Amino acid sequence: MSIGRVVAMIALVVVGCASPGPAATPSAPPVTVAPSPWSSPDRPAATPTTASPGAEPPAASLAAEGGDPVVGQLGTYVWRDGGSDSPWLPGARLVVGSSEPLAVRLDPAIPVVSWTARSVPASADGPEGATALGEGTDAPAFAAPGAGAWTVEVHVVFADDLGNARYFWRLEVS
């Protein structure tokens, strides 16, 4: 490298250090998307696995293939230094087909350590006799139960000891 180039580079560094630039602002960590067991352009997107946590658990939306996502009802949760105890909830209404692939998206996208999904008849007032729909360690994705009206609960455990939350939907399955 020539002496002229070295001097020019030093001059740029000195000028850059001497001038007050814009204040640094923290940026959010990069978002990465976890693969869905049903990866396809026609299927609901999997939950991104990285974002900055808010003051309360993220909202959870459930979507069927080709359908609009529905935000679930937030039930019992523990989040950071607080929480809320909730009764069994009937859930937010979503109409889907029998055995249709379903995927949960968190907003903001928070890393998931584990999740479980289960269903009971919509007339039930609690989890007694629930049927398991799936479990995993990344973005929640599972198949809808058979025909009927169901309350579906998805329990999510978040990374970094942020806590856990239970979300509810009422599925009308044809």
C-alpha positions in Angstrom: 0.0 0.0 0.0 1.4 3.4 -0.9 2.2 6.1 1.7 -0.4 8.3 0.1 -3.1 5.8 0.7 -2.1 5.2 4.3 -2.1 9.0 4.9 -5.6 9.3 3.3 -7.0 6.4 5.4 -5.6 8.0 8.6 -7.1 11.3 7.7 -10.5 9.7 7.1 -10.3 8.0 10.5 -9.3 11.2 12.3 -12.1 13.2 10.6 -14.6 10.4 11.3 -13.6 10.3 15.0 -13.6 14.1 15.4 -17.1 14.8 13.9 -20.1 14.1 16.1 -22.0 11.5 14.2 -25.6 10.4 14.8 -26.3 8.9 18.2 -26.1 5.1 18.3 -29.4 3.4 18.6 -29.8 -0.2 19.7 -31.0 -2.5 17.0 -33.1 -5.6 17.3 -31.4 -8.9 16.8 -31.7 -10.6 13.4 -34.9 -12.6 12.8 -34.5 -16.2 11.6 -37.3 -18.4 10.6 -37.6 -22.0 11.9 -38.6 -24.5 9.3 -42.2 -25.8 9.4 -42.9 -29.5 9.2 -45.1 -28.6 6.3 -42.8 -26.2 4.4 -44.4 -25.1 1.2 -45.2 -21.7 -0.3 -48.9 -22.5 0.2 -48.7 -23.2 3.9 -48.7 -20.9 6.9 -45.3 -19.4 7.7 -43.5 -20.8 10.7 -42.8 -18.7 13.7 -39.6 -16.7 13.4 -37.3 -17.7 16.2 -35.6 -14.5 17.4 -36.9 -11.1 18.5 -36.7 -8.7 21.4 -39.2 -9.6 24.2 -41.8 -7.1 25.3 -43.4 -6.4 28.7 -45.8 -9.3 28.3 -45.9 -12.6 26.3 -46.1 -12.3 22.6 -49.5 -12.5 20.8 -50.0 -15.9 19.1 -51.9 -16.3 15.9 -53.0 -19.7 14.5 -53.4 -20.1 10.8 -54.6 -22.9 8.5 -53.1 -23.5 5.1 -54.3 -20.7 2.9 -56.3 -19.1 5.7 -56.1 -15.8 7.6 -54.4 -16.0 11.0 -56.5 -15.6 14.1 -55.0 -14.2 17.3 -55.6 -16.6 20.2 -56.8 -15.8 23.7 -54.0 -15.5 26.2 -54.6 -17.6 29.2 -52.4 -18.4 32.2 -48.8 -17.1 31.8 -45.6 -16.4 33.6 -43.5 -13.7 32.0 -40.3 -12.3 33.3 -41.1 -11.2 36.9 -44.9 -11.3 36.6 -47.8 -13.4 35.4 -51.5 -14.0 35.3 -53.7 -17.0 36.3 -56.6 -17.6 34.0 -59.5 -20.1 33.9 -59.8 -22.4 30.9 -60.8 -20.2 28.0 -63.2 -21.0 25.1 -60.7 -19.6 22.5 -60.8 -17.4 19.5 -63.0 -18.8 16.7 -61.2 -20.3 13.6 -62.9 -22.5 10.9 -60.6 -25.2 9.4 -60.8 -28.6 7.7 -60.3 -31.9 9.4 -56.5 -32.8 9.7 -55.6 -29.5 8.1 -52.0 -28.3 8.9 -52.0 -25.5 11.4 -49.1 -23.2 12.4 -48.7 -20.7 15.2 -46.9 -17.4 14.7 -45.7 -15.3 17.7 -45.6 -11.5 17.5 -43.0 -10.4 18.5 -41.1 -13.6 17.5 -39.6 -15.0 20.6 -37.4 -18.2 20.7 -39.4 -21.3 21.7 -37.8 -24.0 23.9 -40.8 -26.3 23.8 -44.5 -26.4 23.1 -47.5 -28.7 23.4 -50.9 -28.6 21.8 -54.1 -30.4 22.9 -57.8 -30.3 22.3 -61.1 -30.9 24.2 -64.6 -30.7 23.0 -65.7 -27.0 22.8 -68.3 -27.7 25.5 -65.7 -28.7 28.1 -64.9 -26.3 30.9 -61.3 -27.6 31.4 -58.6 -29.8 30.1 -59.8 -33.1 31.5 -59.7 -35.8 28.8 -57.7 -33.6 26.4 -56.3 -35.2 23.3 -52.7 -34.4 22.4 -52.3 -32.7 19.0 -48.5 -32.3 19.0 -45.4 -31.2 20.7 -42.0 -29.8 19.7 -39.0 -27.6 20.3 -39.4 -25.0 17.7 -42.3 -23.2 15.9 -45.6 -24.8 16.9 -47.2 -26.6 14.0 -49.7 -29.5 14.1 -52.8 -30.9 12.4 -56.3 -29.9 13.2 -58.4 -32.6 15.0 -61.3 -34.4 13.4 -64.7 -32.9 12.5 -66.5 -31.0 15.4 -66.1 -28.0 17.7 -63.0 -28.0 19.8 -61.1 -25.8 22.2 -57.4 -26.0 21.3 -54.8 -25.0 23.9 -51.1 -24.4 22.9 -48.7 -24.1 25.8 -45.4 -22.4 24.8 -42.2 -22.3 26.9 -40.0 -19.5 25.9 -36.2 -19.4 25.8 -33.9 -17.3 28.0 -36.1 -18.1 31.1 -38.7 -15.5 29.9 -41.5 -17.8 31.0 -44.4 -19.6 29.4 -47.9 -18.9 28.1 -51.1 -20.8 27.2 -53.1 -19.7 24.2 -56.6 -20.8 23.2 -58.6 -21.1 20.0 -62.1 -22.5 19.3 -61.8 -24.6 16.2 -64.9 -25.3 14.1 -63.6 -28.3 12.1 -65.5 -29.6 9.0 
